[in-house]
Amino acid sequence: MNLVADEQEWLAKIEQFKMAFEAEMDDDFNTANAISVLFDVTREANMYLQEKQTTTKVIDAFLGAIETILGVLGIALEQEEQLLDDEVESLIEERNEARKARNFARADEIRDLLKEKNILLEDTPQGVRWKRG
C-alpha cells in the first residue's frame, strides 16, 4: 500500500474514533465507554508509531483527537518545558568535549541534566544517540 493511501486509511480510522466518542457521550454521557474509546485511539496511535513510515499529518490527527477527548472529559494535558533538539545536541556536544578533556564530573552532570528533562543518552561505537523517554 502506498503512503498516501495508508495515510488516508489512518485518518479515516481516527475520524471513526472521534465519532464513536461523540456517540458514547451523546448516549447519556456514557463516560465509561467514552474512556474505552480513548484507550482504543491511544492503542492505535502507538501501533501507528511502530510502523516503518509515518506522516506528521496522521500523528497530528491522533494528537488532536486525544486532546479533544481529554478536553471533553475535563483532563488538560500539561506541557512540560522541553529542551529543543538543537539544545539537546549542543549539550551532547558539550558532554563529548568534557569527556575528551577527561572532565567526567561535568559529563555526568550533563547526562543527569538531560535525564531530568527525559532525554536518554546511549553511547554507541558510532557516537552518542539520544531519545526522549
Backbone bond lengths (Angstrom), bond angles and torsions (degrees), N, CA, C in turn:
res aa  C-N    CA-C-N  psi(-1)  N-CA   C-N-CA  omega(-1)  CA-C   N-CA-C  phi
1 M - - - 1.448 - - 1.525 107.99 -
2 N 1.314 115.84 137.54 1.463 117.26 -178.93 1.525 110.84 -79.85
3 L 1.313 115.55 164.88 1.459 122.12 -172.99 1.529 112.19 -62.45
4 V 1.329 117.84 -40.20 1.463 121.02 -178.12 1.528 110.63 -66.23
5 A 1.330 117.02 -44.69 1.464 120.47 178.85 1.523 110.35 -64.92
6 D 1.315 116.69 -40.71 1.461 121.20 178.16 1.528 109.94 -62.84
7 E 1.323 116.39 -42.78 1.463 121.19 178.72 1.525 110.41 -60.21
8 Q 1.330 116.96 -45.99 1.470 120.78 -179.60 1.524 111.50 -63.19
9 E 1.331 116.30 -36.78 1.465 120.67 178.56 1.533 110.59 -64.43
10 W 1.328 116.27 -44.02 1.463 119.83 178.68 1.521 111.42 -66.13
11 L 1.324 117.81 -41.71 1.462 120.68 179.31 1.529 110.89 -62.87
12 A 1.334 116.83 -37.91 1.462 120.54 176.88 1.527 110.47 -65.48
13 K 1.311 116.52 -39.35 1.469 121.23 179.50 1.533 109.86 -64.37
14 I 1.322 116.74 -41.17 1.466 120.92 178.65 1.519 110.11 -63.54
15 E 1.306 116.50 -40.85 1.470 120.39 178.39 1.526 110.59 -62.82
16 Q 1.325 117.09 -37.82 1.466 120.80 177.26 1.526 110.78 -63.56
17 F 1.317 117.25 -39.37 1.465 120.23 177.29 1.524 110.70 -62.53
18 K 1.322 116.58 -42.80 1.463 119.79 180.00 1.526 110.56 -63.30
19 M 1.329 116.87 -41.14 1.465 120.25 178.44 1.528 111.02 -67.31
20 A 1.326 117.63 -37.91 1.467 121.44 178.61 1.528 110.07 -64.61
21 F 1.323 116.41 -41.31 1.464 120.10 177.94 1.524 110.31 -62.25
22 E 1.322 116.09 -46.52 1.462 120.38 -179.78 1.531 110.98 -61.87
23 A 1.326 116.85 -39.84 1.464 120.72 179.00 1.528 110.69 -63.18
24 E 1.317 116.94 -41.39 1.470 120.22 179.18 1.522 111.15 -66.08
25 M 1.314 116.99 -39.80 1.462 119.59 179.02 1.528 110.70 -70.20
26 D 1.327 116.93 -33.41 1.471 120.66 176.92 1.521 111.48 -69.63
27 D 1.317 117.14 -21.93 1.466 122.25 179.10 1.526 109.49 -84.69
28 D 1.331 115.02 66.82 1.461 121.36 176.60 1.531 111.99 57.73
29 F 1.313 116.12 42.51 1.461 123.01 178.98 1.528 111.98 51.26
30 N 1.302 116.11 54.56 1.466 121.85 -179.22 1.526 108.42 -75.64
31 T 1.322 115.36 76.77 1.465 120.11 -174.25 1.522 112.84 -66.60
32 A 1.324 117.81 -29.19 1.465 119.27 179.21 1.526 110.34 -61.23
33 N 1.316 116.76 -47.48 1.469 119.77 178.14 1.525 111.35 -71.98
34 A 1.322 116.94 -32.60 1.469 120.17 177.98 1.522 110.01 -63.90
35 I 1.315 117.18 -39.64 1.465 120.40 177.93 1.521 110.43 -67.39
36 S 1.337 117.31 -33.39 1.470 118.58 177.01 1.527 110.45 -65.26
37 V 1.334 117.17 -32.28 1.471 120.45 175.20 1.526 109.10 -65.42
38 L 1.323 116.94 -39.42 1.471 120.83 177.08 1.522 110.25 -59.39
39 F 1.326 116.96 -45.10 1.461 119.98 178.03 1.531 111.07 -63.24
40 D 1.320 116.78 -39.33 1.464 120.35 179.43 1.531 111.14 -63.46
41 V 1.323 116.91 -44.97 1.469 119.49 -178.17 1.525 110.63 -67.46
42 T 1.333 118.25 -37.19 1.468 118.58 178.36 1.525 110.77 -70.66
43 R 1.326 117.75 -35.05 1.470 120.00 176.27 1.533 109.94 -62.65
44 E 1.325 116.45 -44.81 1.467 120.11 178.91 1.528 111.52 -65.27
45 A 1.325 116.49 -37.42 1.471 119.73 177.96 1.523 110.07 -62.78
46 N 1.318 116.64 -42.25 1.467 120.13 178.05 1.527 111.05 -64.97
47 M 1.322 117.01 -38.40 1.466 119.97 177.14 1.529 109.99 -64.51
48 Y 1.336 116.53 -40.72 1.463 120.46 179.60 1.528 110.69 -62.33
49 L 1.318 116.57 -40.93 1.462 120.04 -178.75 1.520 112.81 -66.59
50 Q 1.326 117.60 -17.82 1.463 121.66 177.92 1.530 112.52 -84.68
51 E 1.339 117.27 -9.46 1.462 120.02 -179.21 1.520 110.73 -69.96
52 K 1.335 115.06 160.18 1.466 120.25 -178.59 1.519 111.82 -68.33
53 Q 1.347 116.66 -37.59 1.458 120.01 179.88 1.520 108.92 -124.07
54 T 1.320 114.86 130.21 1.456 121.27 177.08 1.523 108.43 -128.01
55 T 1.323 115.56 162.58 1.455 119.51 176.40 1.519 109.17 -125.96
56 T 1.304 115.00 149.71 1.455 121.17 178.38 1.524 110.60 -62.09
57 K 1.303 117.03 -35.43 1.462 121.14 -178.51 1.534 111.22 -60.63
58 V 1.315 117.32 -44.26 1.467 120.93 179.91 1.526 110.34 -70.67
59 I 1.312 117.04 -42.01 1.468 120.28 179.22 1.526 109.97 -61.57
60 D 1.333 116.98 -43.94 1.462 120.34 177.39 1.523 111.67 -63.33
61 A 1.339 117.08 -36.23 1.468 120.68 178.25 1.528 110.30 -66.18
62 F 1.321 117.41 -42.76 1.468 120.36 176.26 1.522 109.89 -60.53
63 L 1.325 116.70 -48.20 1.455 121.00 -179.12 1.524 110.88 -60.50
64 G 1.323 116.72 -43.23 1.463 120.72 178.96 1.519 111.90 -62.36
65 A 1.331 116.96 -43.12 1.465 120.88 179.43 1.524 110.50 -63.46
66 I 1.314 116.57 -44.63 1.469 120.55 -179.48 1.523 110.52 -64.84
67 E 1.322 117.40 -43.90 1.465 120.31 178.70 1.524 111.40 -63.33
68 T 1.326 117.52 -39.23 1.463 121.31 178.69 1.520 110.62 -63.74
69 I 1.326 116.25 -47.70 1.467 120.36 179.88 1.522 110.37 -60.85
70 L 1.319 116.52 -46.60 1.462 119.77 179.75 1.529 111.17 -62.78
71 G 1.322 116.44 -38.98 1.463 120.47 178.68 1.519 112.09 -61.85
72 V 1.330 116.87 -43.53 1.463 121.15 178.38 1.532 109.83 -62.95
73 L 1.332 116.18 -37.31 1.463 120.29 179.78 1.530 112.57 -79.28
74 G 1.336 116.55 -1.69 1.458 120.54 177.63 1.514 113.97 82.13
75 I 1.323 116.63 21.46 1.463 121.26 179.70 1.520 108.07 -109.99
76 A 1.324 116.06 120.60 1.461 120.01 -179.39 1.520 109.03 -100.47
77 L 1.329 115.90 135.23 1.454 120.02 174.49 1.518 108.02 -79.71
78 E 1.306 115.19 126.28 1.448 119.85 178.98 1.514 108.45 -92.38
79 Q 1.303 115.67 123.04 1.459 120.38 178.53 1.517 108.68 -83.66
80 E 1.316 116.45 115.35 1.451 118.08 175.81 1.521 108.09 -87.61
81 E 1.293 114.31 148.68 1.461 119.06 -178.54 1.518 108.58 -65.27
82 Q 1.314 115.11 122.38 1.453 120.04 -179.24 1.513 110.18 -115.81
83 L 1.293 113.49 149.50 1.458 118.83 174.06 1.516 109.00 -73.64
84 L 1.307 116.69 142.13 1.451 120.93 174.40 1.520 108.84 -76.82
85 D 1.318 116.02 157.53 1.453 120.57 -178.23 1.529 112.00 -55.51
86 D 1.341 116.87 -39.69 1.469 120.28 -179.90 1.530 110.59 -64.04
87 E 1.338 116.51 -38.90 1.462 120.26 178.83 1.525 110.79 -65.59
88 V 1.333 115.95 -40.93 1.462 120.79 178.39 1.520 109.47 -62.15
89 E 1.325 116.24 -47.42 1.463 120.67 -179.62 1.530 111.34 -59.41
90 S 1.339 117.02 -41.68 1.465 118.74 -179.14 1.531 110.93 -68.83
91 L 1.342 117.65 -36.19 1.465 119.69 176.06 1.526 111.27 -66.85
92 I 1.315 117.02 -38.00 1.465 120.30 177.45 1.526 109.83 -64.72
93 E 1.322 116.40 -41.08 1.470 120.20 178.21 1.528 110.08 -63.33
94 E 1.331 116.88 -41.94 1.467 120.63 177.37 1.533 110.29 -62.69
95 R 1.333 116.55 -39.46 1.471 120.97 177.88 1.528 110.20 -63.75
96 N 1.345 116.62 -43.17 1.464 120.03 178.60 1.527 111.24 -61.34
97 E 1.322 116.66 -41.35 1.471 120.46 178.36 1.524 110.72 -65.08
98 A 1.332 116.52 -39.91 1.470 120.27 178.39 1.529 110.23 -64.23
99 R 1.310 117.43 -38.84 1.475 120.42 178.69 1.523 110.56 -66.59
100 K 1.345 116.74 -40.74 1.468 119.90 178.37 1.525 110.84 -62.63
101 A 1.334 115.49 -36.86 1.468 120.91 179.92 1.531 110.98 -82.11
102 R 1.331 116.88 3.77 1.456 123.97 179.39 1.523 112.25 62.44
103 N 1.337 115.68 28.27 1.460 122.88 175.26 1.533 107.03 -94.81
104 F 1.325 114.42 73.26 1.463 119.91 -173.32 1.522 112.38 -69.12
105 A 1.320 117.30 -26.06 1.465 120.25 177.96 1.533 109.57 -63.36
106 R 1.339 116.25 -45.35 1.469 120.19 179.72 1.531 110.18 -67.71
107 A 1.320 117.74 -39.44 1.467 121.29 178.87 1.530 110.15 -61.42
108 D 1.326 116.18 -43.04 1.464 120.14 178.29 1.526 111.15 -66.93
109 E 1.318 115.95 -37.17 1.466 121.10 178.32 1.537 110.42 -61.44
110 I 1.327 116.86 -42.87 1.463 121.05 179.20 1.526 109.91 -67.22
111 R 1.324 117.39 -42.34 1.466 120.89 177.70 1.534 109.93 -58.63
112 D 1.340 116.84 -44.65 1.468 120.84 179.89 1.523 111.66 -64.90
113 L 1.333 116.84 -39.54 1.461 121.02 177.59 1.528 110.39 -60.82
114 L 1.318 116.00 -45.52 1.458 120.21 179.39 1.529 110.77 -65.62
115 K 1.325 116.31 -38.13 1.468 120.17 179.26 1.527 110.38 -63.04
116 E 1.337 117.01 -39.54 1.468 121.27 176.62 1.520 111.33 -61.22
117 K 1.327 116.79 -32.61 1.463 122.44 179.58 1.520 111.86 -88.55
118 N 1.344 115.67 11.53 1.465 122.50 176.88 1.530 112.96 68.67
119 I 1.334 115.86 32.74 1.457 122.38 175.60 1.524 107.14 -109.47
120 L 1.328 115.78 120.77 1.457 120.86 -178.81 1.520 109.48 -100.92
121 L 1.316 116.48 130.92 1.467 122.20 179.43 1.517 109.20 -103.84
122 E 1.327 114.19 143.02 1.458 120.59 176.03 1.519 107.46 -133.65
123 D 1.314 115.50 117.27 1.460 120.61 178.34 1.523 108.55 -83.97
124 T 1.331 116.39 121.75 1.458 121.70 -179.77 1.524 108.33 -124.25
125 P 1.335 117.38 165.75 1.469 119.47 176.33 1.533 112.50 -60.04
126 Q 1.342 116.97 -25.33 1.462 121.04 179.53 1.525 112.41 -85.48
127 G 1.313 117.23 -6.15 1.460 121.38 -178.45 1.520 110.17 127.78
128 V 1.311 114.63 -172.00 1.463 120.35 -177.58 1.524 109.53 -86.13
129 R 1.335 115.47 131.71 1.465 121.51 172.28 1.516 106.92 -110.83
130 W 1.316 116.13 150.05 1.455 119.20 176.80 1.516 108.97 -136.75
131 K 1.329 113.94 156.78 1.466 120.70 175.87 1.511 108.06 -153.44
132 R 1.302 114.53 155.50 1.459 119.84 174.92 1.522 107.00 -80.84
133 G 1.302 116.78 131.24 1.446 118.50 -174.84 1.431 114.97 -137.56
